[in-house]
Amino acid sequence: MVTILSIVTCVSFFWAFGQNDSTSIPNELEKVWFQNPEDIWKGGYWSLVTSAFVHFKFFHILFNVYWLWIFGATIEKAIGSAKFLVFVILAAFVSSSYQVALSGNAGVGFSGVNYAFFGFMWISRFFFASFRGVLNDGVIRLMFIWLFLCILLDKMGIMPIANVAHFTGFIFGCGVGAIFVLFYKRKLVVPAFAVFLAGSVLTLFWAPWLLNWSAMKAYDAHSAGKFEEAMGHYNRIIRWHPTNRWA
């Protein structure tokens, strides 16, 4: 049921808001389901999950819904709907949070969650026979090729891709599989995974390496009359971006 409802949600959003230029988000969508990084940092944390169900291009939703059905249904049958729902929510949150934290941009789409599915299945495929039926050598090769090919496509400007969400989603899925299925070196993996999860939360409140985070903090402090604090943020921007005329 979680897989079906996820697909229905993705398709519904695409039907209502799809085929728009992703640089111009419809107001109705932006008010609730998709927040820009500044709004997320100011408390719109739900958008880290809901934005995973938002797609603007047909190829994007076709690719994501296909793998959501193939991977999602298989995992949901293996671990149960309740655990699967928690997995989806956490995978969306973590991958979206790191996408904002490391790129300064909020991503859209289910790709990060799908790569979390792939990571989980790849790590634990020898524990679940049903996973091996889905993850043959060809699919594994395809998913890894696409994971790295997307970096090239993005860097060449062919299409904007949330690569951080892909990689962190994959890491999240592998971590869950290693800890809760394989019980693999838990004294080492559990602390490392805890730090990884903590990072996805910490960066929602502290991300001074990002230009737009520092700009937001500088503007808010300036507007509140906290000029010393504002100057600290302005100076950080100028130090890292000497040509920034706004700062």
Secondary structure, DSSP 4 states (H G I P E B T S, - for coil): -HHHHHHHHHHHHHHHH-SS-TTS--HHHHHHT---HHHHHTT-TTHHHHGGG---SHHHHHHHHHHIIIIIHHHHHHH-HHHHHHHHHHHHHHHHHHHHHHHSS---SSHHHHHHHHHHHHHHTTT-HHHHHH--HHHHHHHHHHHHHHHHHHHTTSS---HHHHHHHHHHHHHHHHHHTS-TTHHHHHHHHHHHHHHHHHTTT--TTSHHHHHHHHHHHHHTT-HHHHHHHHHHHHHH-TT-S--
